[in-house]
Amino acid sequence: MLQPYKFDGVWAIHTDTNKENIKLCIDEIYIKINRLLQEKISNEEIDMARNYLLGRYLKQTDGAFSSMGTYTSYVVEGVDIDKFAYFVNSIEQLMQKNYCLLHRNI
């Protein structure tokens, strides 16, 4: 999940697990993050991630209520509404070489 704020942003991983598996789940997330930092990502995976992120992000404007909710959250956080288009454009332009720069900022 990507969440913009006026001076910052959040990249979050959501998962469902039971309390007995929390440590195992967190360990697996760190394994995947380290893999992203060390291995070259295939173009197919980048395309799939780009399409998923665009779909999730653009869903925020699917209909009047979703659009108003997105607009309201930007106003409440003091984020310029033009940032929405900037994020969409950034996701559309995501390529392998750019991804290396993006994940280094985690």
PALO-346273 format. One record per residue: x, y, z of N, C-alpha, C, O in turn; residue number from 0; residue in three letters; chain. Coordinates in Angstrom, 1 decimal. Last residue first. Example, Ala and Ser with C-alpha at 12.3 -4.5 7.8 and 13.67 -1.06 7.14 Angstrom:
! residues 2
    nxx    nyy    nzz   caxx   cayy   cazz    cxx    cyy    czz    oxx    oyy    ozz num residuo cadena
   12.8   -2.2    7.1   13.7   -1.1    7.1   12.9    0.0    7.9   13.4    1.1    8.0   1     SER      A
   13.2   -5.7    7.8   12.3   -4.5    7.8   13.2   -3.3    7.8   14.2   -3.3    8.5   0     ALA      A
***
This chain:
! residues 106
    nxx    nyy    nzz   caxx   cayy   cazz    cxx    cyy    czz    oxx    oyy    ozz num residuo cadena
   13.6    2.7    0.9   12.7    2.1    2.0   13.3    2.4    3.3   12.7    2.0    4.3 105     ILE      A
   15.0    3.6   -1.2   14.5    4.6   -0.3   13.6    4.1    0.8   13.0    4.8    1.6 104     ASN      A
   15.5    1.5   -2.8   16.6    2.0   -2.0   16.2    3.0   -0.9   16.8    3.2    0.1 103     ARG      A
   13.3    1.3   -4.4   13.4    0.5   -3.2   14.5    0.8   -2.3   14.6    0.4   -1.2 102     HIS      A
   13.9    3.3   -6.4   12.7    3.4   -5.6   12.9    2.5   -4.3   12.6    3.0   -3.2 101     LEU      A
   16.2    2.4   -7.7   16.2    3.6   -7.0   15.1    3.7   -6.0   15.3    4.2   -4.9 100     LEU      A
   15.1    0.0   -8.9   16.3    0.0   -8.0   16.4    1.2   -7.1   16.7    1.2   -5.9  99     CYS      A
   13.2    1.1  -10.5   12.8    0.3   -9.3   13.9    0.2   -8.3   13.7    0.2   -7.1  98     TYR      A
   14.5    2.1  -12.6   13.9    3.0  -11.7   13.6    2.3  -10.4   13.6    2.9   -9.3  97     ASN      A
   15.2   -0.2  -14.0   16.3    0.7  -13.5   15.8    1.7  -12.5   16.4    2.0  -11.5  96     LYS      A
   12.6   -1.2  -14.6   13.6   -2.0  -13.8   14.6   -1.0  -13.2   14.9   -1.1  -12.0  95     GLN      A
   10.1    1.3  -14.2   10.9    0.4  -15.0   11.9   -0.2  -14.1   12.1    0.2  -13.0  94     MET      A
    7.3    3.3  -14.1    8.1    2.3  -13.3    8.8    1.3  -14.3    8.1    0.6  -15.0  93     LEU      A
    5.5    4.9  -15.2    6.9    5.0  -15.7    7.8    4.0  -15.1    9.0    3.9  -15.4  92     GLN      A
    3.2    4.5  -13.7    3.2    4.2  -15.1    4.6    4.1  -15.7    4.9    3.3  -16.6  91     GLU      A
    4.0    5.6  -11.2    3.8    4.1  -11.3    3.8    3.7  -12.8    4.4    2.6  -13.1  90     ILE      A
    4.2    8.3  -11.9    5.4    7.6  -11.4    5.2    6.1  -11.6    6.1    5.4  -12.0  89     SER      A
    1.5    8.8  -12.6    2.6    8.9  -13.7    3.8    8.2  -13.2    4.5    7.5  -14.0  88     ASN      A
    0.4    8.5  -10.1    0.0    7.7  -11.2    1.0    7.6  -12.3    1.4    6.6  -12.8  87     VAL      A
    1.8   10.6   -8.7    1.9    9.2   -8.3    1.5    8.2   -9.4    2.2    7.2   -9.6  86     PHE      A
    0.8   12.8  -10.1    2.3   12.5  -10.1    2.5   11.1   -9.7    3.3   10.4  -10.3  85     TYR      A
   -1.9   12.7   -9.6   -1.4   12.5  -11.0    0.0   12.2  -11.0    0.5   11.4  -11.8  84     ALA      A
   -1.6   13.3   -6.9   -2.3   12.1   -7.3   -1.8   11.7   -8.7   -1.5   10.6   -9.0  83     PHE      A
   -0.5   15.8   -6.7    0.3   14.7   -6.3   -0.3   13.4   -6.8    0.4   12.4   -7.1  82     LYS      A
   -2.5   17.6   -7.1   -1.7   17.3   -8.2   -0.8   16.1   -8.0   -0.3   15.4   -8.9  81     ASP      A
   -3.4   18.2   -4.5   -4.2   17.2   -5.3   -3.4   16.8   -6.6   -3.7   15.7   -7.1  80     ILE      A
   -1.0   18.5   -2.0   -1.5   19.1   -3.2   -2.2   18.0   -4.1   -1.6   16.9   -4.3  79     ASP      A
   -2.0   17.7    1.3   -1.2   17.3    0.1   -1.9   17.9   -1.1   -3.1   17.9   -1.3  78     VAL      A
   -3.1   18.0    3.8   -2.4   19.1    3.2   -1.6   18.8    2.0   -0.6   19.5    1.7  77     GLY      A
   -4.7   16.0    4.8   -3.2   15.9    5.0   -2.4   17.0    4.5   -1.2   17.1    4.7  76     GLU      A
   -7.2   17.0    4.0   -6.9   16.9    5.4   -5.4   16.8    5.7   -4.9   17.4    6.6  75     VAL      A
   -6.9   16.8    1.2   -7.1   18.1    1.8   -6.7   18.0    3.3   -6.0   18.9    3.8  74     VAL      A
   -6.6   14.0    0.9   -5.5   14.9    0.4   -5.6   16.3    1.1   -4.6   16.8    1.5  73     TYR      A
   -9.0   13.2    1.8   -7.8   12.8    2.5   -6.6   13.6    2.1   -5.8   13.9    2.9  72     SER      A
  -10.8   14.3   -0.1  -10.8   14.7    1.3   -9.5   14.4    2.1   -9.0   15.2    2.8  71     THR      A
  -10.1   12.9   -2.4   -9.9   14.3   -2.3   -9.9   14.8   -0.9   -9.0   15.6   -0.5  70     TYR      A
  -10.9   10.3   -1.5   -9.5   10.5   -1.9   -9.2   12.0   -1.8   -8.2   12.4   -1.2  69     THR      A
  -13.7   10.8   -1.2  -12.9   10.3   -0.1  -11.4   10.6   -0.3  -10.7   11.0    0.6  68     GLY      A
  -14.4   11.5   -3.8  -14.5   12.5   -2.7  -13.7   12.1   -1.5  -13.1   12.9   -0.8  67     MET      A
  -14.0    9.1   -5.1  -13.2   10.3   -5.5  -13.3   11.3   -4.4  -12.3   12.0   -4.1  66     SER      A
  -15.8    7.4   -3.8  -14.4    7.1   -3.7  -13.6    8.4   -4.1  -12.6    8.7   -3.4  65     SER      A
  -18.2    8.7   -4.6  -17.8    8.6   -3.1  -16.3    8.3   -3.0  -15.7    8.9   -2.1  64     PHE      A
  -18.2    8.5   -7.4  -18.2    9.8   -6.7  -17.8    9.7   -5.3  -17.0   10.6   -4.8  63     ALA      A
  -15.9    6.2   -9.0  -17.2    6.7   -8.5  -17.1    7.9   -7.6  -16.0    8.3   -7.2  62     GLY      A
  -12.8    5.6   -8.4  -13.9    4.8   -9.1  -15.2    5.2   -8.5  -15.7    4.6   -7.5  61     ASP      A
  -10.6    6.5   -7.3  -11.4    7.5   -8.0  -12.5    6.8   -8.8  -13.1    7.4   -9.7  60     THR      A
   -9.3    4.3   -6.2   -9.6    5.4   -5.3  -10.5    6.5   -6.0  -11.1    7.3   -5.3  59     GLN      A
   -8.5    2.8   -8.3   -9.7    2.4   -7.7  -10.2    3.5   -6.7  -11.4    3.6   -6.4  58     LYS      A
   -5.9    3.7   -8.8   -7.0    4.3   -9.6   -8.4    3.9   -9.1   -9.4    4.6   -9.3  57     LEU      A
   -4.5    2.0   -7.0   -4.5    3.4   -6.9   -5.7    4.1   -7.6   -6.3    5.0   -7.0  56     TYR      A
   -5.0   -0.6   -8.0   -5.4   -0.2   -6.6   -5.5    1.3   -6.4   -6.4    1.8   -5.7  55     ARG      A
   -4.1   -0.3  -10.7   -5.4   -0.7  -10.4   -5.9   -0.3   -9.0   -7.0    0.3   -8.8  54     GLY      A
   -1.4    0.4  -10.2   -2.2    1.3  -10.9   -3.7    1.0  -10.6   -4.5    1.9  -10.3  53     LEU      A
   -0.5   -2.0   -8.9   -0.5   -0.7   -8.2   -1.4    0.3   -8.8   -2.1    1.0   -8.2  52     LEU      A
   -0.9   -3.9  -11.0   -1.6   -4.0   -9.7   -1.7   -2.7   -9.0   -2.7   -2.3   -8.5  51     TYR      A
    0.8   -2.9  -12.9   -0.6   -3.0  -13.2   -1.4   -3.1  -11.9   -2.5   -2.5  -11.8  50     ASN      A
    3.3   -3.1  -11.6    2.8   -1.8  -12.1    1.3   -1.8  -12.3    0.6   -0.9  -11.8  49     ARG      A
    3.4   -5.9  -11.2    3.3   -5.0  -10.0    2.8   -3.6  -10.4    2.0   -3.0   -9.7  48     ALA      A
    3.5   -6.8  -13.9    2.4   -7.2  -13.0    2.3   -6.3  -11.8    1.2   -5.9  -11.4  47     MET      A
    5.9   -5.5  -14.7    4.6   -5.2  -15.4    3.4   -5.6  -14.5    2.4   -4.8  -14.3  46     ASP      A
    7.7   -6.8  -13.0    7.5   -5.3  -12.9    6.2   -4.9  -13.6    5.5   -4.1  -13.0  45     ILE      A
    7.5   -9.4  -13.9    7.1   -9.1  -12.5    6.9   -7.6  -12.4    6.0   -7.1  -11.6  44     GLU      A
    8.4   -9.0  -16.5    7.1   -9.5  -16.3    6.6   -9.2  -14.9    5.4   -8.8  -14.7  43     GLU      A
   11.0   -8.2  -16.1   10.1   -7.3  -16.7    8.7   -7.7  -16.5    7.8   -6.9  -16.3  42     ASN      A
   12.4   -9.3  -13.0   12.0   -9.5  -14.4   11.0   -8.5  -14.8   10.3   -8.0  -14.0  41     SER      A
   14.9   -7.9  -11.0   13.5   -8.2  -11.1   13.1   -8.3  -12.6   13.5   -7.4  -13.4  40     ILE      A
   17.8   -9.1   -9.5   17.2   -8.4  -10.6   15.7   -8.8  -10.8   15.4  -10.0  -10.7  39     LYS      A
   18.2   -9.1   -5.9   18.0   -9.8   -7.2   17.4   -8.9   -8.3   16.6   -8.0   -8.0  38     GLU      A
   18.4   -7.5   -3.6   19.6   -8.2   -4.2   19.4   -8.8   -5.5   20.4   -8.9   -6.3  37     GLN      A
   16.0   -6.4   -2.8   17.2   -5.5   -2.8   18.4   -6.2   -3.5   19.3   -5.5   -4.0  36     LEU      A
   14.3   -8.5   -2.9   14.1   -7.4   -3.8   15.3   -6.5   -3.9   15.6   -5.9   -5.0  35     LEU      A
   15.3  -10.0   -0.8   15.4  -10.5   -2.2   15.2   -9.4   -3.2   15.9   -9.4   -4.2  34     ARG      A
   14.6   -8.3    1.3   16.1   -8.6    1.0   16.2   -9.1   -0.4   17.2   -8.8   -1.1  33     ASN      A
   11.8   -8.7    1.2   12.4   -7.4    1.0   13.9   -7.5    0.6   14.4   -6.8   -0.3  32     ILE      A
   11.6  -11.5    1.7   11.2  -10.9    0.4   11.8   -9.6    0.2   12.2   -9.3   -1.0  31     LYS      A
   12.6  -11.5    4.4   13.3  -12.3    3.3   12.9  -11.8    1.9   13.8  -11.6    1.1  30     ILE      A
   10.7   -9.9    5.6   12.1   -9.4    5.5   12.9  -10.2    4.5   13.7   -9.7    3.8  29     TYR      A
    8.5  -11.7    5.4    8.5  -10.3    4.8    9.9   -9.8    4.6   10.2   -9.3    3.5  28     ILE      A
    9.4  -13.8    7.0    9.2  -14.0    5.5    9.1  -12.7    4.8    9.6  -12.6    3.7  27     GLU      A
    9.3  -12.6    9.5   10.6  -13.1    9.0   10.5  -13.3    7.4   11.4  -12.9    6.7  26     ASP      A
    6.6  -12.1    9.8    7.5  -11.0    9.7    8.9  -11.4    9.1    9.4  -10.7    8.3  25     ILE      A
    5.7  -14.8    9.9    5.2  -13.9    8.8    6.2  -12.7    8.7    6.5  -12.4    7.5  24     CYS      A
    7.0  -15.8   12.2    7.2  -16.4   10.9    6.8  -15.5    9.7    7.6  -15.4    8.7  23     LEU      A
    5.7  -14.1   14.1    7.2  -14.0   13.8    7.5  -14.6   12.5    8.4  -14.0   11.8  22     LYS      A
    3.0  -14.9   13.7    3.4  -13.5   13.5    4.9  -13.4   13.2    5.3  -12.8   12.3  21     ILE      A
    1.7  -17.3   14.2    2.6  -17.2   13.1    3.1  -15.8   12.8    3.7  -15.6   11.7  20     ASN      A
   -0.1  -17.0   16.3    1.0  -18.0   16.4    2.0  -17.9   15.3    3.2  -18.3   15.5  19     GLU      A
   -2.0  -15.2   15.4   -1.0  -14.7   16.3    0.2  -15.7   16.5    1.3  -15.3   16.9  18     LYS      A
   -2.5  -15.6   11.8   -2.9  -15.8   13.2   -1.7  -15.4   14.1   -0.6  -15.4   13.7  17     ASN      A
   -2.7  -13.2    9.2   -2.0  -14.3    9.8   -2.6  -14.5   11.2   -3.1  -13.5   11.8  16     THR      A
   -2.6  -11.3    6.4   -3.5  -11.9    7.4   -2.8  -13.1    7.9   -2.3  -14.0    7.1  15     ASP      A
   -1.0   -8.2    5.6   -1.1   -9.6    5.6   -2.1  -10.1    6.6   -2.4   -9.4    7.6  14     THR      A
    0.5   -5.5    3.9   -0.7   -6.0    4.7   -0.7   -7.5    4.5   -0.4   -8.0    3.4  13     HIS      A
    3.0   -3.2    4.0    2.7   -4.5    3.6    1.6   -5.0    4.5    1.7   -5.0    5.7  12     ILE      A
    3.5    0.2    2.9    3.1   -0.8    3.9    2.8   -2.1    3.2    2.4   -2.2    2.1  11     ALA      A
    4.9    3.2    2.8    4.8    2.0    2.0    4.6    0.9    3.0    5.4    0.7    3.9  10     TRP      A
    4.0    6.5    3.1    4.1    5.2    3.7    4.0    4.1    2.7    3.1    4.2    1.8   9     VAL      A
    5.5    9.8    3.2    4.6    8.8    2.7    4.9    7.5    3.3    5.8    7.3    4.1   8     GLY      A
    5.8   13.3    3.8    6.3   12.0    3.8    5.3   11.1    3.1    4.4   11.5    2.5   7     ASP      A
    4.5   15.7    4.0    5.9   15.7    4.0    6.6   14.4    4.0    7.8   14.2    4.1   6     PHE      A
    1.8   15.0    3.4    2.3   16.2    2.9    3.8   16.2    2.9    4.4   16.6    1.9   5     LYS      A
    1.5   11.6    2.3    1.3   12.6    3.2    2.0   13.9    2.8    2.8   13.8    1.8   4     TYR      A
    0.2    8.7    0.6    1.0    9.9    0.6    0.6   10.8    1.7   -0.6   10.9    2.2   3     PRO      A
    0.7    5.3    0.7   -0.1    6.3    1.3    0.7    7.6    1.3    1.7    7.7    2.1   2     GLN      A
    0.5    2.2   -0.8    1.2    3.5   -0.8    0.3    4.5   -0.3   -0.8    4.7   -0.7   1     LEU      A
    0.8   -1.2    0.0    0.0    0.0    0.0    0.9    1.2    0.0    1.9    1.3    0.7   0     MET      A
***
